[in-house]
Amino acid sequence: MKLNKKLVAAAMVLGTGFAGVSAAGSTANAETFDGINTGDIEINGTIGKMDNTDPETDLPEGSDDWINITVDTATAFHTTIASDHTEIESADYSIQNNSGRGVAVYLSSLTGTPNYVTQLTVNPAAASTALVSTPAAVNLIDGGAVASMPATPWLTLANNEGRLNLVSDAADTYGSEATFHYTGTVENAPAVAESENYTLTLKFASVQADGTTIGR
Protein backbone atom coordinates (compact mmCIF):
# COMPACT_ATOMS: atom_id res chain seq x y z
CA MET A 1 0.00 0.00 0.00
CA LYS A 2 1.34 3.44 -0.93
CA LEU A 3 0.53 6.67 0.78
CA ASN A 4 -0.53 9.49 -1.48
CA LYS A 5 1.61 12.17 0.04
CA LYS A 6 4.56 12.66 -2.26
CA LEU A 7 7.74 14.70 -2.20
CA VAL A 8 8.88 15.72 -5.63
CA ALA A 9 12.52 16.66 -5.30
CA ALA A 10 12.89 18.35 -8.67
CA ALA A 11 15.96 20.57 -9.09
CA MET A 12 17.02 20.39 -5.48
CA VAL A 13 19.33 23.38 -5.96
CA LEU A 14 17.60 26.14 -7.88
CA GLY A 15 19.58 27.93 -10.54
CA THR A 16 19.82 28.96 -14.14
CA GLY A 17 20.46 26.26 -16.72
CA PHE A 18 22.87 27.19 -19.48
CA ALA A 19 22.57 25.56 -22.87
CA GLY A 20 25.84 24.52 -24.44
CA VAL A 21 27.53 23.74 -21.11
CA SER A 22 27.40 19.97 -21.23
CA ALA A 23 30.74 19.42 -19.49
CA ALA A 24 33.22 21.62 -17.67
CA GLY A 25 36.19 22.49 -19.87
CA SER A 26 34.71 20.85 -22.98
CA THR A 27 36.61 21.55 -26.21
CA ALA A 28 33.96 20.11 -28.52
CA ASN A 29 33.21 23.57 -29.96
CA ALA A 30 36.64 25.14 -29.44
CA GLU A 31 38.13 27.36 -32.14
CA THR A 32 41.76 28.40 -32.50
CA PHE A 33 42.50 32.07 -33.20
CA ASP A 34 45.90 32.11 -34.84
CA GLY A 35 47.37 35.49 -35.76
CA ILE A 36 44.04 37.20 -35.04
CA ASN A 37 43.66 39.60 -32.13
CA THR A 38 39.90 39.18 -31.59
CA GLY A 39 37.60 36.25 -30.98
CA ASP A 40 33.87 35.94 -30.47
CA ILE A 41 32.28 33.62 -27.90
CA GLU A 42 28.66 32.70 -28.44
CA ILE A 43 26.55 32.79 -25.28
CA ASN A 44 23.26 30.88 -25.36
CA GLY A 45 21.33 31.32 -22.14
CA THR A 46 18.20 29.50 -21.02
CA ILE A 47 16.15 31.15 -18.30
CA GLY A 48 13.77 29.01 -16.25
CA LYS A 49 13.49 25.33 -15.49
CA MET A 50 14.66 22.97 -18.21
CA ASP A 51 13.17 19.52 -18.86
CA ASN A 52 15.28 17.24 -16.66
CA THR A 53 13.17 14.21 -17.65
CA ASP A 54 14.63 14.31 -21.18
CA PRO A 55 18.06 12.61 -21.33
CA GLU A 56 19.02 14.93 -24.21
CA THR A 57 18.43 18.15 -22.25
CA ASP A 58 21.58 20.23 -22.26
CA LEU A 59 22.14 20.51 -18.52
CA PRO A 60 25.63 20.25 -17.01
CA GLU A 61 26.51 16.67 -16.09
CA GLY A 62 26.22 16.00 -12.36
CA SER A 63 24.16 19.12 -11.71
CA ASP A 64 21.50 18.99 -9.01
CA ASP A 65 19.13 20.33 -11.68
CA TRP A 66 18.99 16.74 -13.00
CA ILE A 67 17.38 15.55 -9.76
CA ASN A 68 13.69 14.69 -10.14
CA ILE A 69 12.62 11.96 -7.73
CA THR A 70 9.27 11.09 -6.16
CA VAL A 71 9.27 9.59 -2.67
CA ASP A 72 6.55 8.46 -0.30
CA THR A 73 7.30 10.79 2.60
CA ALA A 74 4.47 10.02 5.04
CA THR A 75 5.59 6.59 6.24
CA ALA A 76 4.69 4.65 9.37
CA PHE A 77 5.47 1.48 11.28
CA HIS A 78 3.61 -0.41 13.99
CA THR A 79 4.14 -3.28 16.39
CA THR A 80 2.33 -6.55 15.79
CA ILE A 81 -0.22 -8.25 18.01
CA ALA A 82 1.23 -11.67 17.11
CA SER A 83 4.61 -10.69 18.62
CA ASP A 84 3.01 -9.20 21.74
CA HIS A 85 4.17 -5.83 20.40
CA THR A 86 7.87 -6.68 20.40
CA GLU A 87 8.30 -6.68 16.59
CA ILE A 88 7.88 -3.87 14.07
CA GLU A 89 6.50 -4.07 10.54
CA SER A 90 5.22 -1.60 7.96
CA ALA A 91 3.63 -1.22 4.56
CA ASP A 92 5.76 -0.87 1.44
CA TYR A 93 6.66 2.63 0.26
CA SER A 94 7.96 3.85 -3.08
CA ILE A 95 10.85 5.85 -4.44
CA GLN A 96 10.76 6.66 -8.18
CA ASN A 97 13.37 8.37 -10.37
CA ASN A 98 11.74 10.62 -13.00
CA SER A 99 14.98 12.11 -14.29
CA GLY A 100 16.81 11.66 -17.57
CA ARG A 101 19.85 10.71 -15.46
CA GLY A 102 20.34 8.03 -12.85
CA VAL A 103 20.28 9.03 -9.21
CA ALA A 104 22.20 7.86 -6.15
CA VAL A 105 20.16 7.90 -2.95
CA TYR A 106 21.90 8.29 0.40
CA LEU A 107 20.52 7.86 3.91
CA SER A 108 21.73 11.18 5.26
CA SER A 109 20.46 11.28 8.86
CA LEU A 110 17.76 10.20 11.29
CA THR A 111 16.44 12.54 13.96
CA GLY A 112 14.24 11.58 16.89
CA THR A 113 14.62 9.98 20.31
CA PRO A 114 14.05 6.24 20.73
CA ASN A 115 12.00 5.36 23.78
CA TYR A 116 10.65 1.85 23.25
CA VAL A 117 12.30 1.09 19.89
CA THR A 118 15.52 -0.90 20.22
CA GLN A 119 16.05 -1.51 16.52
CA LEU A 120 14.57 0.05 13.40
CA THR A 121 15.72 -1.10 9.98
CA VAL A 122 14.89 0.22 6.52
CA ASN A 123 14.68 -2.65 4.06
CA PRO A 124 14.65 -2.21 0.28
CA ALA A 125 12.26 -4.64 -1.39
CA ALA A 126 12.91 -6.45 -4.63
CA ALA A 127 12.19 -4.27 -7.66
CA SER A 128 10.23 -5.51 -10.67
CA THR A 129 13.29 -4.68 -12.76
CA ALA A 130 16.68 -5.43 -11.18
CA LEU A 131 18.38 -2.42 -9.66
CA VAL A 132 21.92 -1.39 -10.56
CA SER A 133 23.12 -3.14 -7.40
CA THR A 134 21.35 -4.92 -4.57
CA PRO A 135 20.76 -2.41 -1.74
CA ALA A 136 21.36 -3.54 1.82
CA ALA A 137 19.07 -3.29 4.82
CA VAL A 138 20.32 -0.46 7.05
CA ASN A 139 19.74 -0.02 10.77
CA LEU A 140 18.38 3.45 11.52
CA ILE A 141 18.20 2.68 15.25
CA ASP A 142 20.50 0.11 16.78
CA GLY A 143 20.69 -0.84 20.45
CA GLY A 144 18.14 1.80 21.35
CA ALA A 145 20.19 4.64 19.85
CA VAL A 146 20.17 6.44 16.50
CA ALA A 147 22.72 4.75 14.26
CA SER A 148 25.35 6.36 12.05
CA MET A 149 24.34 6.46 8.42
CA PRO A 150 26.56 4.89 5.72
CA ALA A 151 28.66 7.24 3.58
CA THR A 152 28.02 5.24 0.42
CA PRO A 153 24.78 5.32 -1.62
CA TRP A 154 21.96 3.26 -0.15
CA LEU A 155 20.58 2.55 -3.61
CA THR A 156 21.09 3.70 -7.18
CA LEU A 157 18.17 4.11 -9.56
CA ALA A 158 18.43 4.13 -13.33
CA ASN A 159 16.96 7.01 -15.32
CA ASN A 160 13.33 7.10 -16.40
CA GLU A 161 14.18 4.89 -19.40
CA GLY A 162 15.83 2.23 -17.26
CA ARG A 163 19.34 3.23 -18.34
CA LEU A 164 22.34 4.23 -16.21
CA ASN A 165 25.06 4.46 -18.86
CA LEU A 166 23.30 6.40 -21.61
CA VAL A 167 25.68 5.13 -24.30
CA SER A 168 25.84 1.40 -23.61
CA ASP A 169 22.67 0.53 -21.67
CA ALA A 170 19.51 -0.49 -23.48
CA ALA A 171 16.15 0.71 -22.22
CA ASP A 172 14.85 -1.14 -19.14
CA THR A 173 18.28 -2.56 -18.29
CA TYR A 174 17.87 -1.44 -14.68
CA GLY A 175 15.04 -0.36 -12.40
CA SER A 176 14.12 3.29 -11.93
CA GLU A 177 11.81 2.55 -8.99
CA ALA A 178 12.26 0.71 -5.71
CA THR A 179 10.15 0.05 -2.64
CA PHE A 180 11.14 -0.03 1.01
CA HIS A 181 9.64 -0.96 4.36
CA TYR A 182 10.55 -1.01 8.04
CA THR A 183 11.24 -3.82 10.46
CA GLY A 184 12.55 -3.75 14.00
CA THR A 185 12.14 -4.60 17.64
CA VAL A 186 10.66 -3.02 20.75
CA GLU A 187 11.21 -3.54 24.46
CA ASN A 188 8.73 -2.85 27.26
CA ALA A 189 5.88 -1.77 25.00
CA PRO A 190 3.26 0.30 26.85
CA ALA A 191 -0.18 -1.10 27.61
CA VAL A 192 -1.77 1.76 25.65
CA ALA A 193 -0.33 2.69 22.26
CA GLU A 194 2.14 5.59 22.22
CA SER A 195 3.89 7.31 19.34
CA GLU A 196 7.57 7.53 18.48
CA ASN A 197 8.26 9.97 15.67
CA TYR A 198 11.37 10.27 13.54
CA THR A 199 12.55 12.15 10.46
CA LEU A 200 14.67 10.29 7.94
CA THR A 201 16.55 12.67 5.65
CA LEU A 202 17.61 11.43 2.23
CA LYS A 203 20.30 12.98 0.03
CA PHE A 204 20.11 12.71 -3.76
CA ALA A 205 22.97 12.99 -6.27
CA SER A 206 22.60 12.71 -10.03
CA VAL A 207 24.67 10.13 -11.89
CA GLN A 208 26.44 11.42 -14.97
CA ALA A 209 25.73 9.98 -18.42
CA ASP A 210 28.74 7.63 -18.13
CA GLY A 211 26.83 5.71 -15.46
CA THR A 212 29.63 5.79 -12.88
CA THR A 213 30.39 9.39 -11.93
CA ILE A 214 28.19 10.60 -9.09
CA GLY A 215 27.57 14.35 -8.93
CA ARG A 216 29.89 16.85 -10.52
Disulfide bonds with the S-S distance in Angstrom:
none
